[in-house]
Amino acid sequence: MKASDLRPLTSDGLRRKRGAARPPSVTDDAIDKIRERIVSGAWGPGDRLPKESELAAELGLSRNSLREAVRALSQLRVLEVRQGDGTYVSSLEPDLLLESTGFISHLEAAAAALAAARIDQAGKNQLGSSLELMGEAQGVEELVEADVAFHAVIARATGNPVLVSLLASLSTRMMRVRLWHGRTADNALDDTLEEHRRIYEAIMQGDPELARAAATAHIASGERWLRKQVATGVSD
């Protein structure tokens, strides 16, 4: 299947029928706008956000939707609300962010979208080489190694040092999950390769939204598998 033939994917990896897309809520929109500021590097770890009224006007949001977004991102340990002092970007330590797999998905998806817009020819060549190594992998360990390299190329292509560091840490911690995925699922190698091929094709086409959708589906696939294994006790 060609990447250009793919329809947008929902967060659980299912294909959404054309014309059936659910418009995002105002809170979702507010979360996305704040998250993009962090991912792009406009706001770094420890930075103080503008005052609520100023930020709402700057982002084109209502103050109520902004408050809801800040509350949600505070629960994800992305923002830190200090009573009487303001709202700050957290330290973004991986240990904090790993408490929410949802934010991992946001990071991977945002990185893929940025890479699609910013990657240079050298990066494209490296991404293609990593994909080839996955296809030639003789075992799960080799697949995981190529997988980590693939995502590292995407992270570097964003040009955001904070994002590069976060994703590098997350890749290390998620290696066990990827390893188990390959050992347990009957066709995990083929499925994983296809998921990466879709991300690769979207980035090569320079299509940020298609890259975001493909990356979101890839992470969602791993999350669904992990929840299933935990529920059945296989991952113990």
C-alpha positions in Angstrom: 0.0 0.0 0.0 1.3 3.4 -0.9 1.6 6.1 1.8 -0.5 8.4 -0.4 -3.4 5.9 -0.3 -3.6 5.9 3.5 -6.5 7.7 5.2 -6.0 9.5 8.5 -5.7 7.3 11.5 -7.4 7.6 14.8 -5.4 7.4 18.0 -6.2 3.7 18.3 -4.8 3.0 14.9 -8.1 2.5 13.1 -8.8 4.0 9.8 -11.3 6.8 9.9 -13.8 7.0 7.0 -13.4 10.0 4.8 -15.7 12.7 5.8 -16.3 11.2 9.2 -13.5 12.9 11.1 -14.6 14.3 14.5 -13.5 17.9 14.9 -11.2 18.4 17.9 -12.7 20.0 21.0 -11.5 23.5 22.0 -9.5 21.9 24.9 -7.8 19.5 22.5 -6.9 22.4 20.3 -5.5 24.3 23.3 -3.5 21.3 24.4 -2.1 20.9 20.8 -1.1 24.6 20.6 0.8 24.4 24.0 2.4 21.1 23.1 3.6 22.4 19.8 5.3 25.3 21.5 7.2 22.9 23.7 8.1 20.4 20.9 9.2 23.2 18.6 11.6 24.5 21.3 9.8 27.9 21.7 9.3 26.9 25.4 12.0 24.9 27.1 12.3 23.0 30.5 11.7 25.5 33.4 10.4 28.3 31.2 7.5 30.3 32.7 4.4 30.6 30.5 2.9 34.1 29.9 0.1 35.3 32.1 -3.2 33.5 31.4 -4.9 36.5 29.7 -1.8 37.2 27.5 -1.4 33.5 26.6 -5.1 33.1 25.7 -4.9 36.1 23.4 -1.6 34.9 21.9 -3.0 31.4 21.1 -6.5 32.6 20.1 -8.1 30.6 22.9 -10.7 31.3 25.5 -9.4 31.5 29.1 -11.6 28.5 30.1 -10.2 26.2 27.3 -6.7 27.4 28.3 -7.3 26.5 31.9 -8.5 23.0 30.9 -5.5 22.4 28.8 -3.1 23.6 31.5 -4.9 21.3 34.0 -4.6 18.3 31.6 -0.9 18.9 30.8 -0.2 19.4 34.5 -1.6 15.9 35.2 0.8 14.6 32.5 3.7 16.3 34.3 4.4 18.4 31.2 3.4 21.7 33.0 3.9 22.6 36.6 1.4 25.1 38.2 2.9 27.0 41.1 0.3 28.7 43.2 0.9 32.4 43.3 3.8 32.2 41.0 2.5 31.0 37.6 2.7 28.0 35.3 6.0 26.6 34.1 7.2 23.9 31.7 8.3 21.0 33.8 11.9 19.6 33.8 10.6 17.2 31.1 12.5 14.4 32.8 11.8 11.0 31.1 10.8 9.4 34.4 8.0 11.9 34.7 6.8 11.7 31.1 6.9 7.9 31.0 4.0 7.9 33.5 1.8 8.8 30.5 2.1 6.7 27.4 -0.2 9.3 25.8 2.5 11.9 25.9 5.0 9.4 24.4 2.6 9.1 21.5 2.4 12.9 21.2 6.2 13.2 21.2 6.7 10.5 18.5 3.9 11.9 16.4 5.1 15.5 16.7 8.7 14.4 15.9 7.6 12.6 12.7 5.6 15.6 11.6 8.5 18.0 12.2 10.9 15.6 10.5 8.7 15.5 7.4 9.0 19.3 7.2 12.6 19.7 8.1 14.6 16.6 7.2 17.5 17.0 4.7 18.8 14.6 2.1 21.4 13.1 4.4 18.7 12.4 6.9 16.5 10.8 4.3 19.4 8.6 3.3 20.0 7.5 6.9 16.3 6.9 7.4 16.2 4.7 4.3 19.3 2.8 5.5 17.7 2.1 8.9 14.5 0.8 7.2 16.6 -1.5 5.0 18.3 -2.8 8.1 14.9 -3.7 9.6 14.0 -5.6 6.5 17.3 -7.5 6.7 17.1 -8.2 10.4 17.8 -11.9 11.3 16.3 -11.7 14.7 14.3 -9.5 17.1 17.5 -8.0 18.6 18.6 -6.7 15.2 15.1 -5.4 14.5 15.1 -3.5 17.8 18.5 -2.0 17.1 17.4 -0.8 13.6 14.2 0.5 15.1 16.0 2.7 17.7 18.3 4.0 14.9 15.3 4.8 12.7 13.6 6.9 15.4 16.9 8.6 16.3 17.2 9.8 12.7 13.6 11.2 12.9 14.4 12.9 16.3 17.6 14.6 14.9 15.7 15.8 11.9 13.4 17.9 14.1 16.4 20.1 15.0 15.1 20.3 18.6 17.8 19.1 21.2 15.3 18.7 24.0 13.1 16.4 21.8 16.2 14.5 20.7 17.2 13.8 24.3 13.7 12.8 25.4 13.1 10.4 22.6 16.5 8.9 23.0 15.7 8.1 26.7 12.3 6.9 25.8 13.6 4.5 23.1 16.0 2.9 25.7 13.2 2.4 28.2 10.7 1.1 25.6 13.2 -1.5 24.2 11.9 -4.2 26.5 8.4 -3.6 25.1 9.6 -3.8 21.5 11.6 -6.9 22.3 8.6 -8.6 23.8 6.4 -7.5 21.0 8.7 -9.3 18.5 9.0 -12.4 20.6 5.3 -12.9 21.3 3.3 -11.8 18.3 3.4 -14.2 15.4 3.9 -11.6 12.7 5.3 -8.8 14.7 8.4 -8.4 12.4 6.3 -7.9 9.3 3.8 -5.6 11.1 6.5 -3.5 12.6 8.3 -3.1 9.3 5.1 -2.0 7.6 4.4 0.5 10.3 7.9 2.0 9.9 7.6 1.9 6.1 4.4 4.1 6.3 6.3 6.6 8.5 9.2 6.6 6.1 7.1 7.2 3.0 5.2 10.0 4.7 8.4 11.7 5.7 9.9 11.2 2.2 6.8 12.8 0.7 7.3 15.8 3.0 3.7 15.3 4.4 3.7 16.3 8.1 0.1 15.2 8.9 0.5 11.9 7.2 3.7 11.3 9.1 2.0 12.3 12.4 -0.9 9.8 11.6 1.5 7.0 10.8 3.6 7.5 13.9 0.5 7.7 16.1 -0.7 4.4 14.7 2.7 2.8 15.3 2.8 3.8 19.0 -0.9 2.9 19.5 -0.2 -0.6 18.1 2.5 -1.1 20.8 0.3 0.3 23.5 -2.6 -2.0 22.6 -0.3 -5.0 22.6 1.2 -4.1 26.0 -2.2 -3.6 27.6 -3.2 -7.1 26.3 -0.1 -8.7 27.6 -0.5 -7.1 31.0 -4.1 -8.2 31.1 -3.2 -11.8 30.3 0.0 -11.9 32.4 2.3 -12.8 29.4 4.6 -9.8 30.1 5.3 -10.8 33.7 
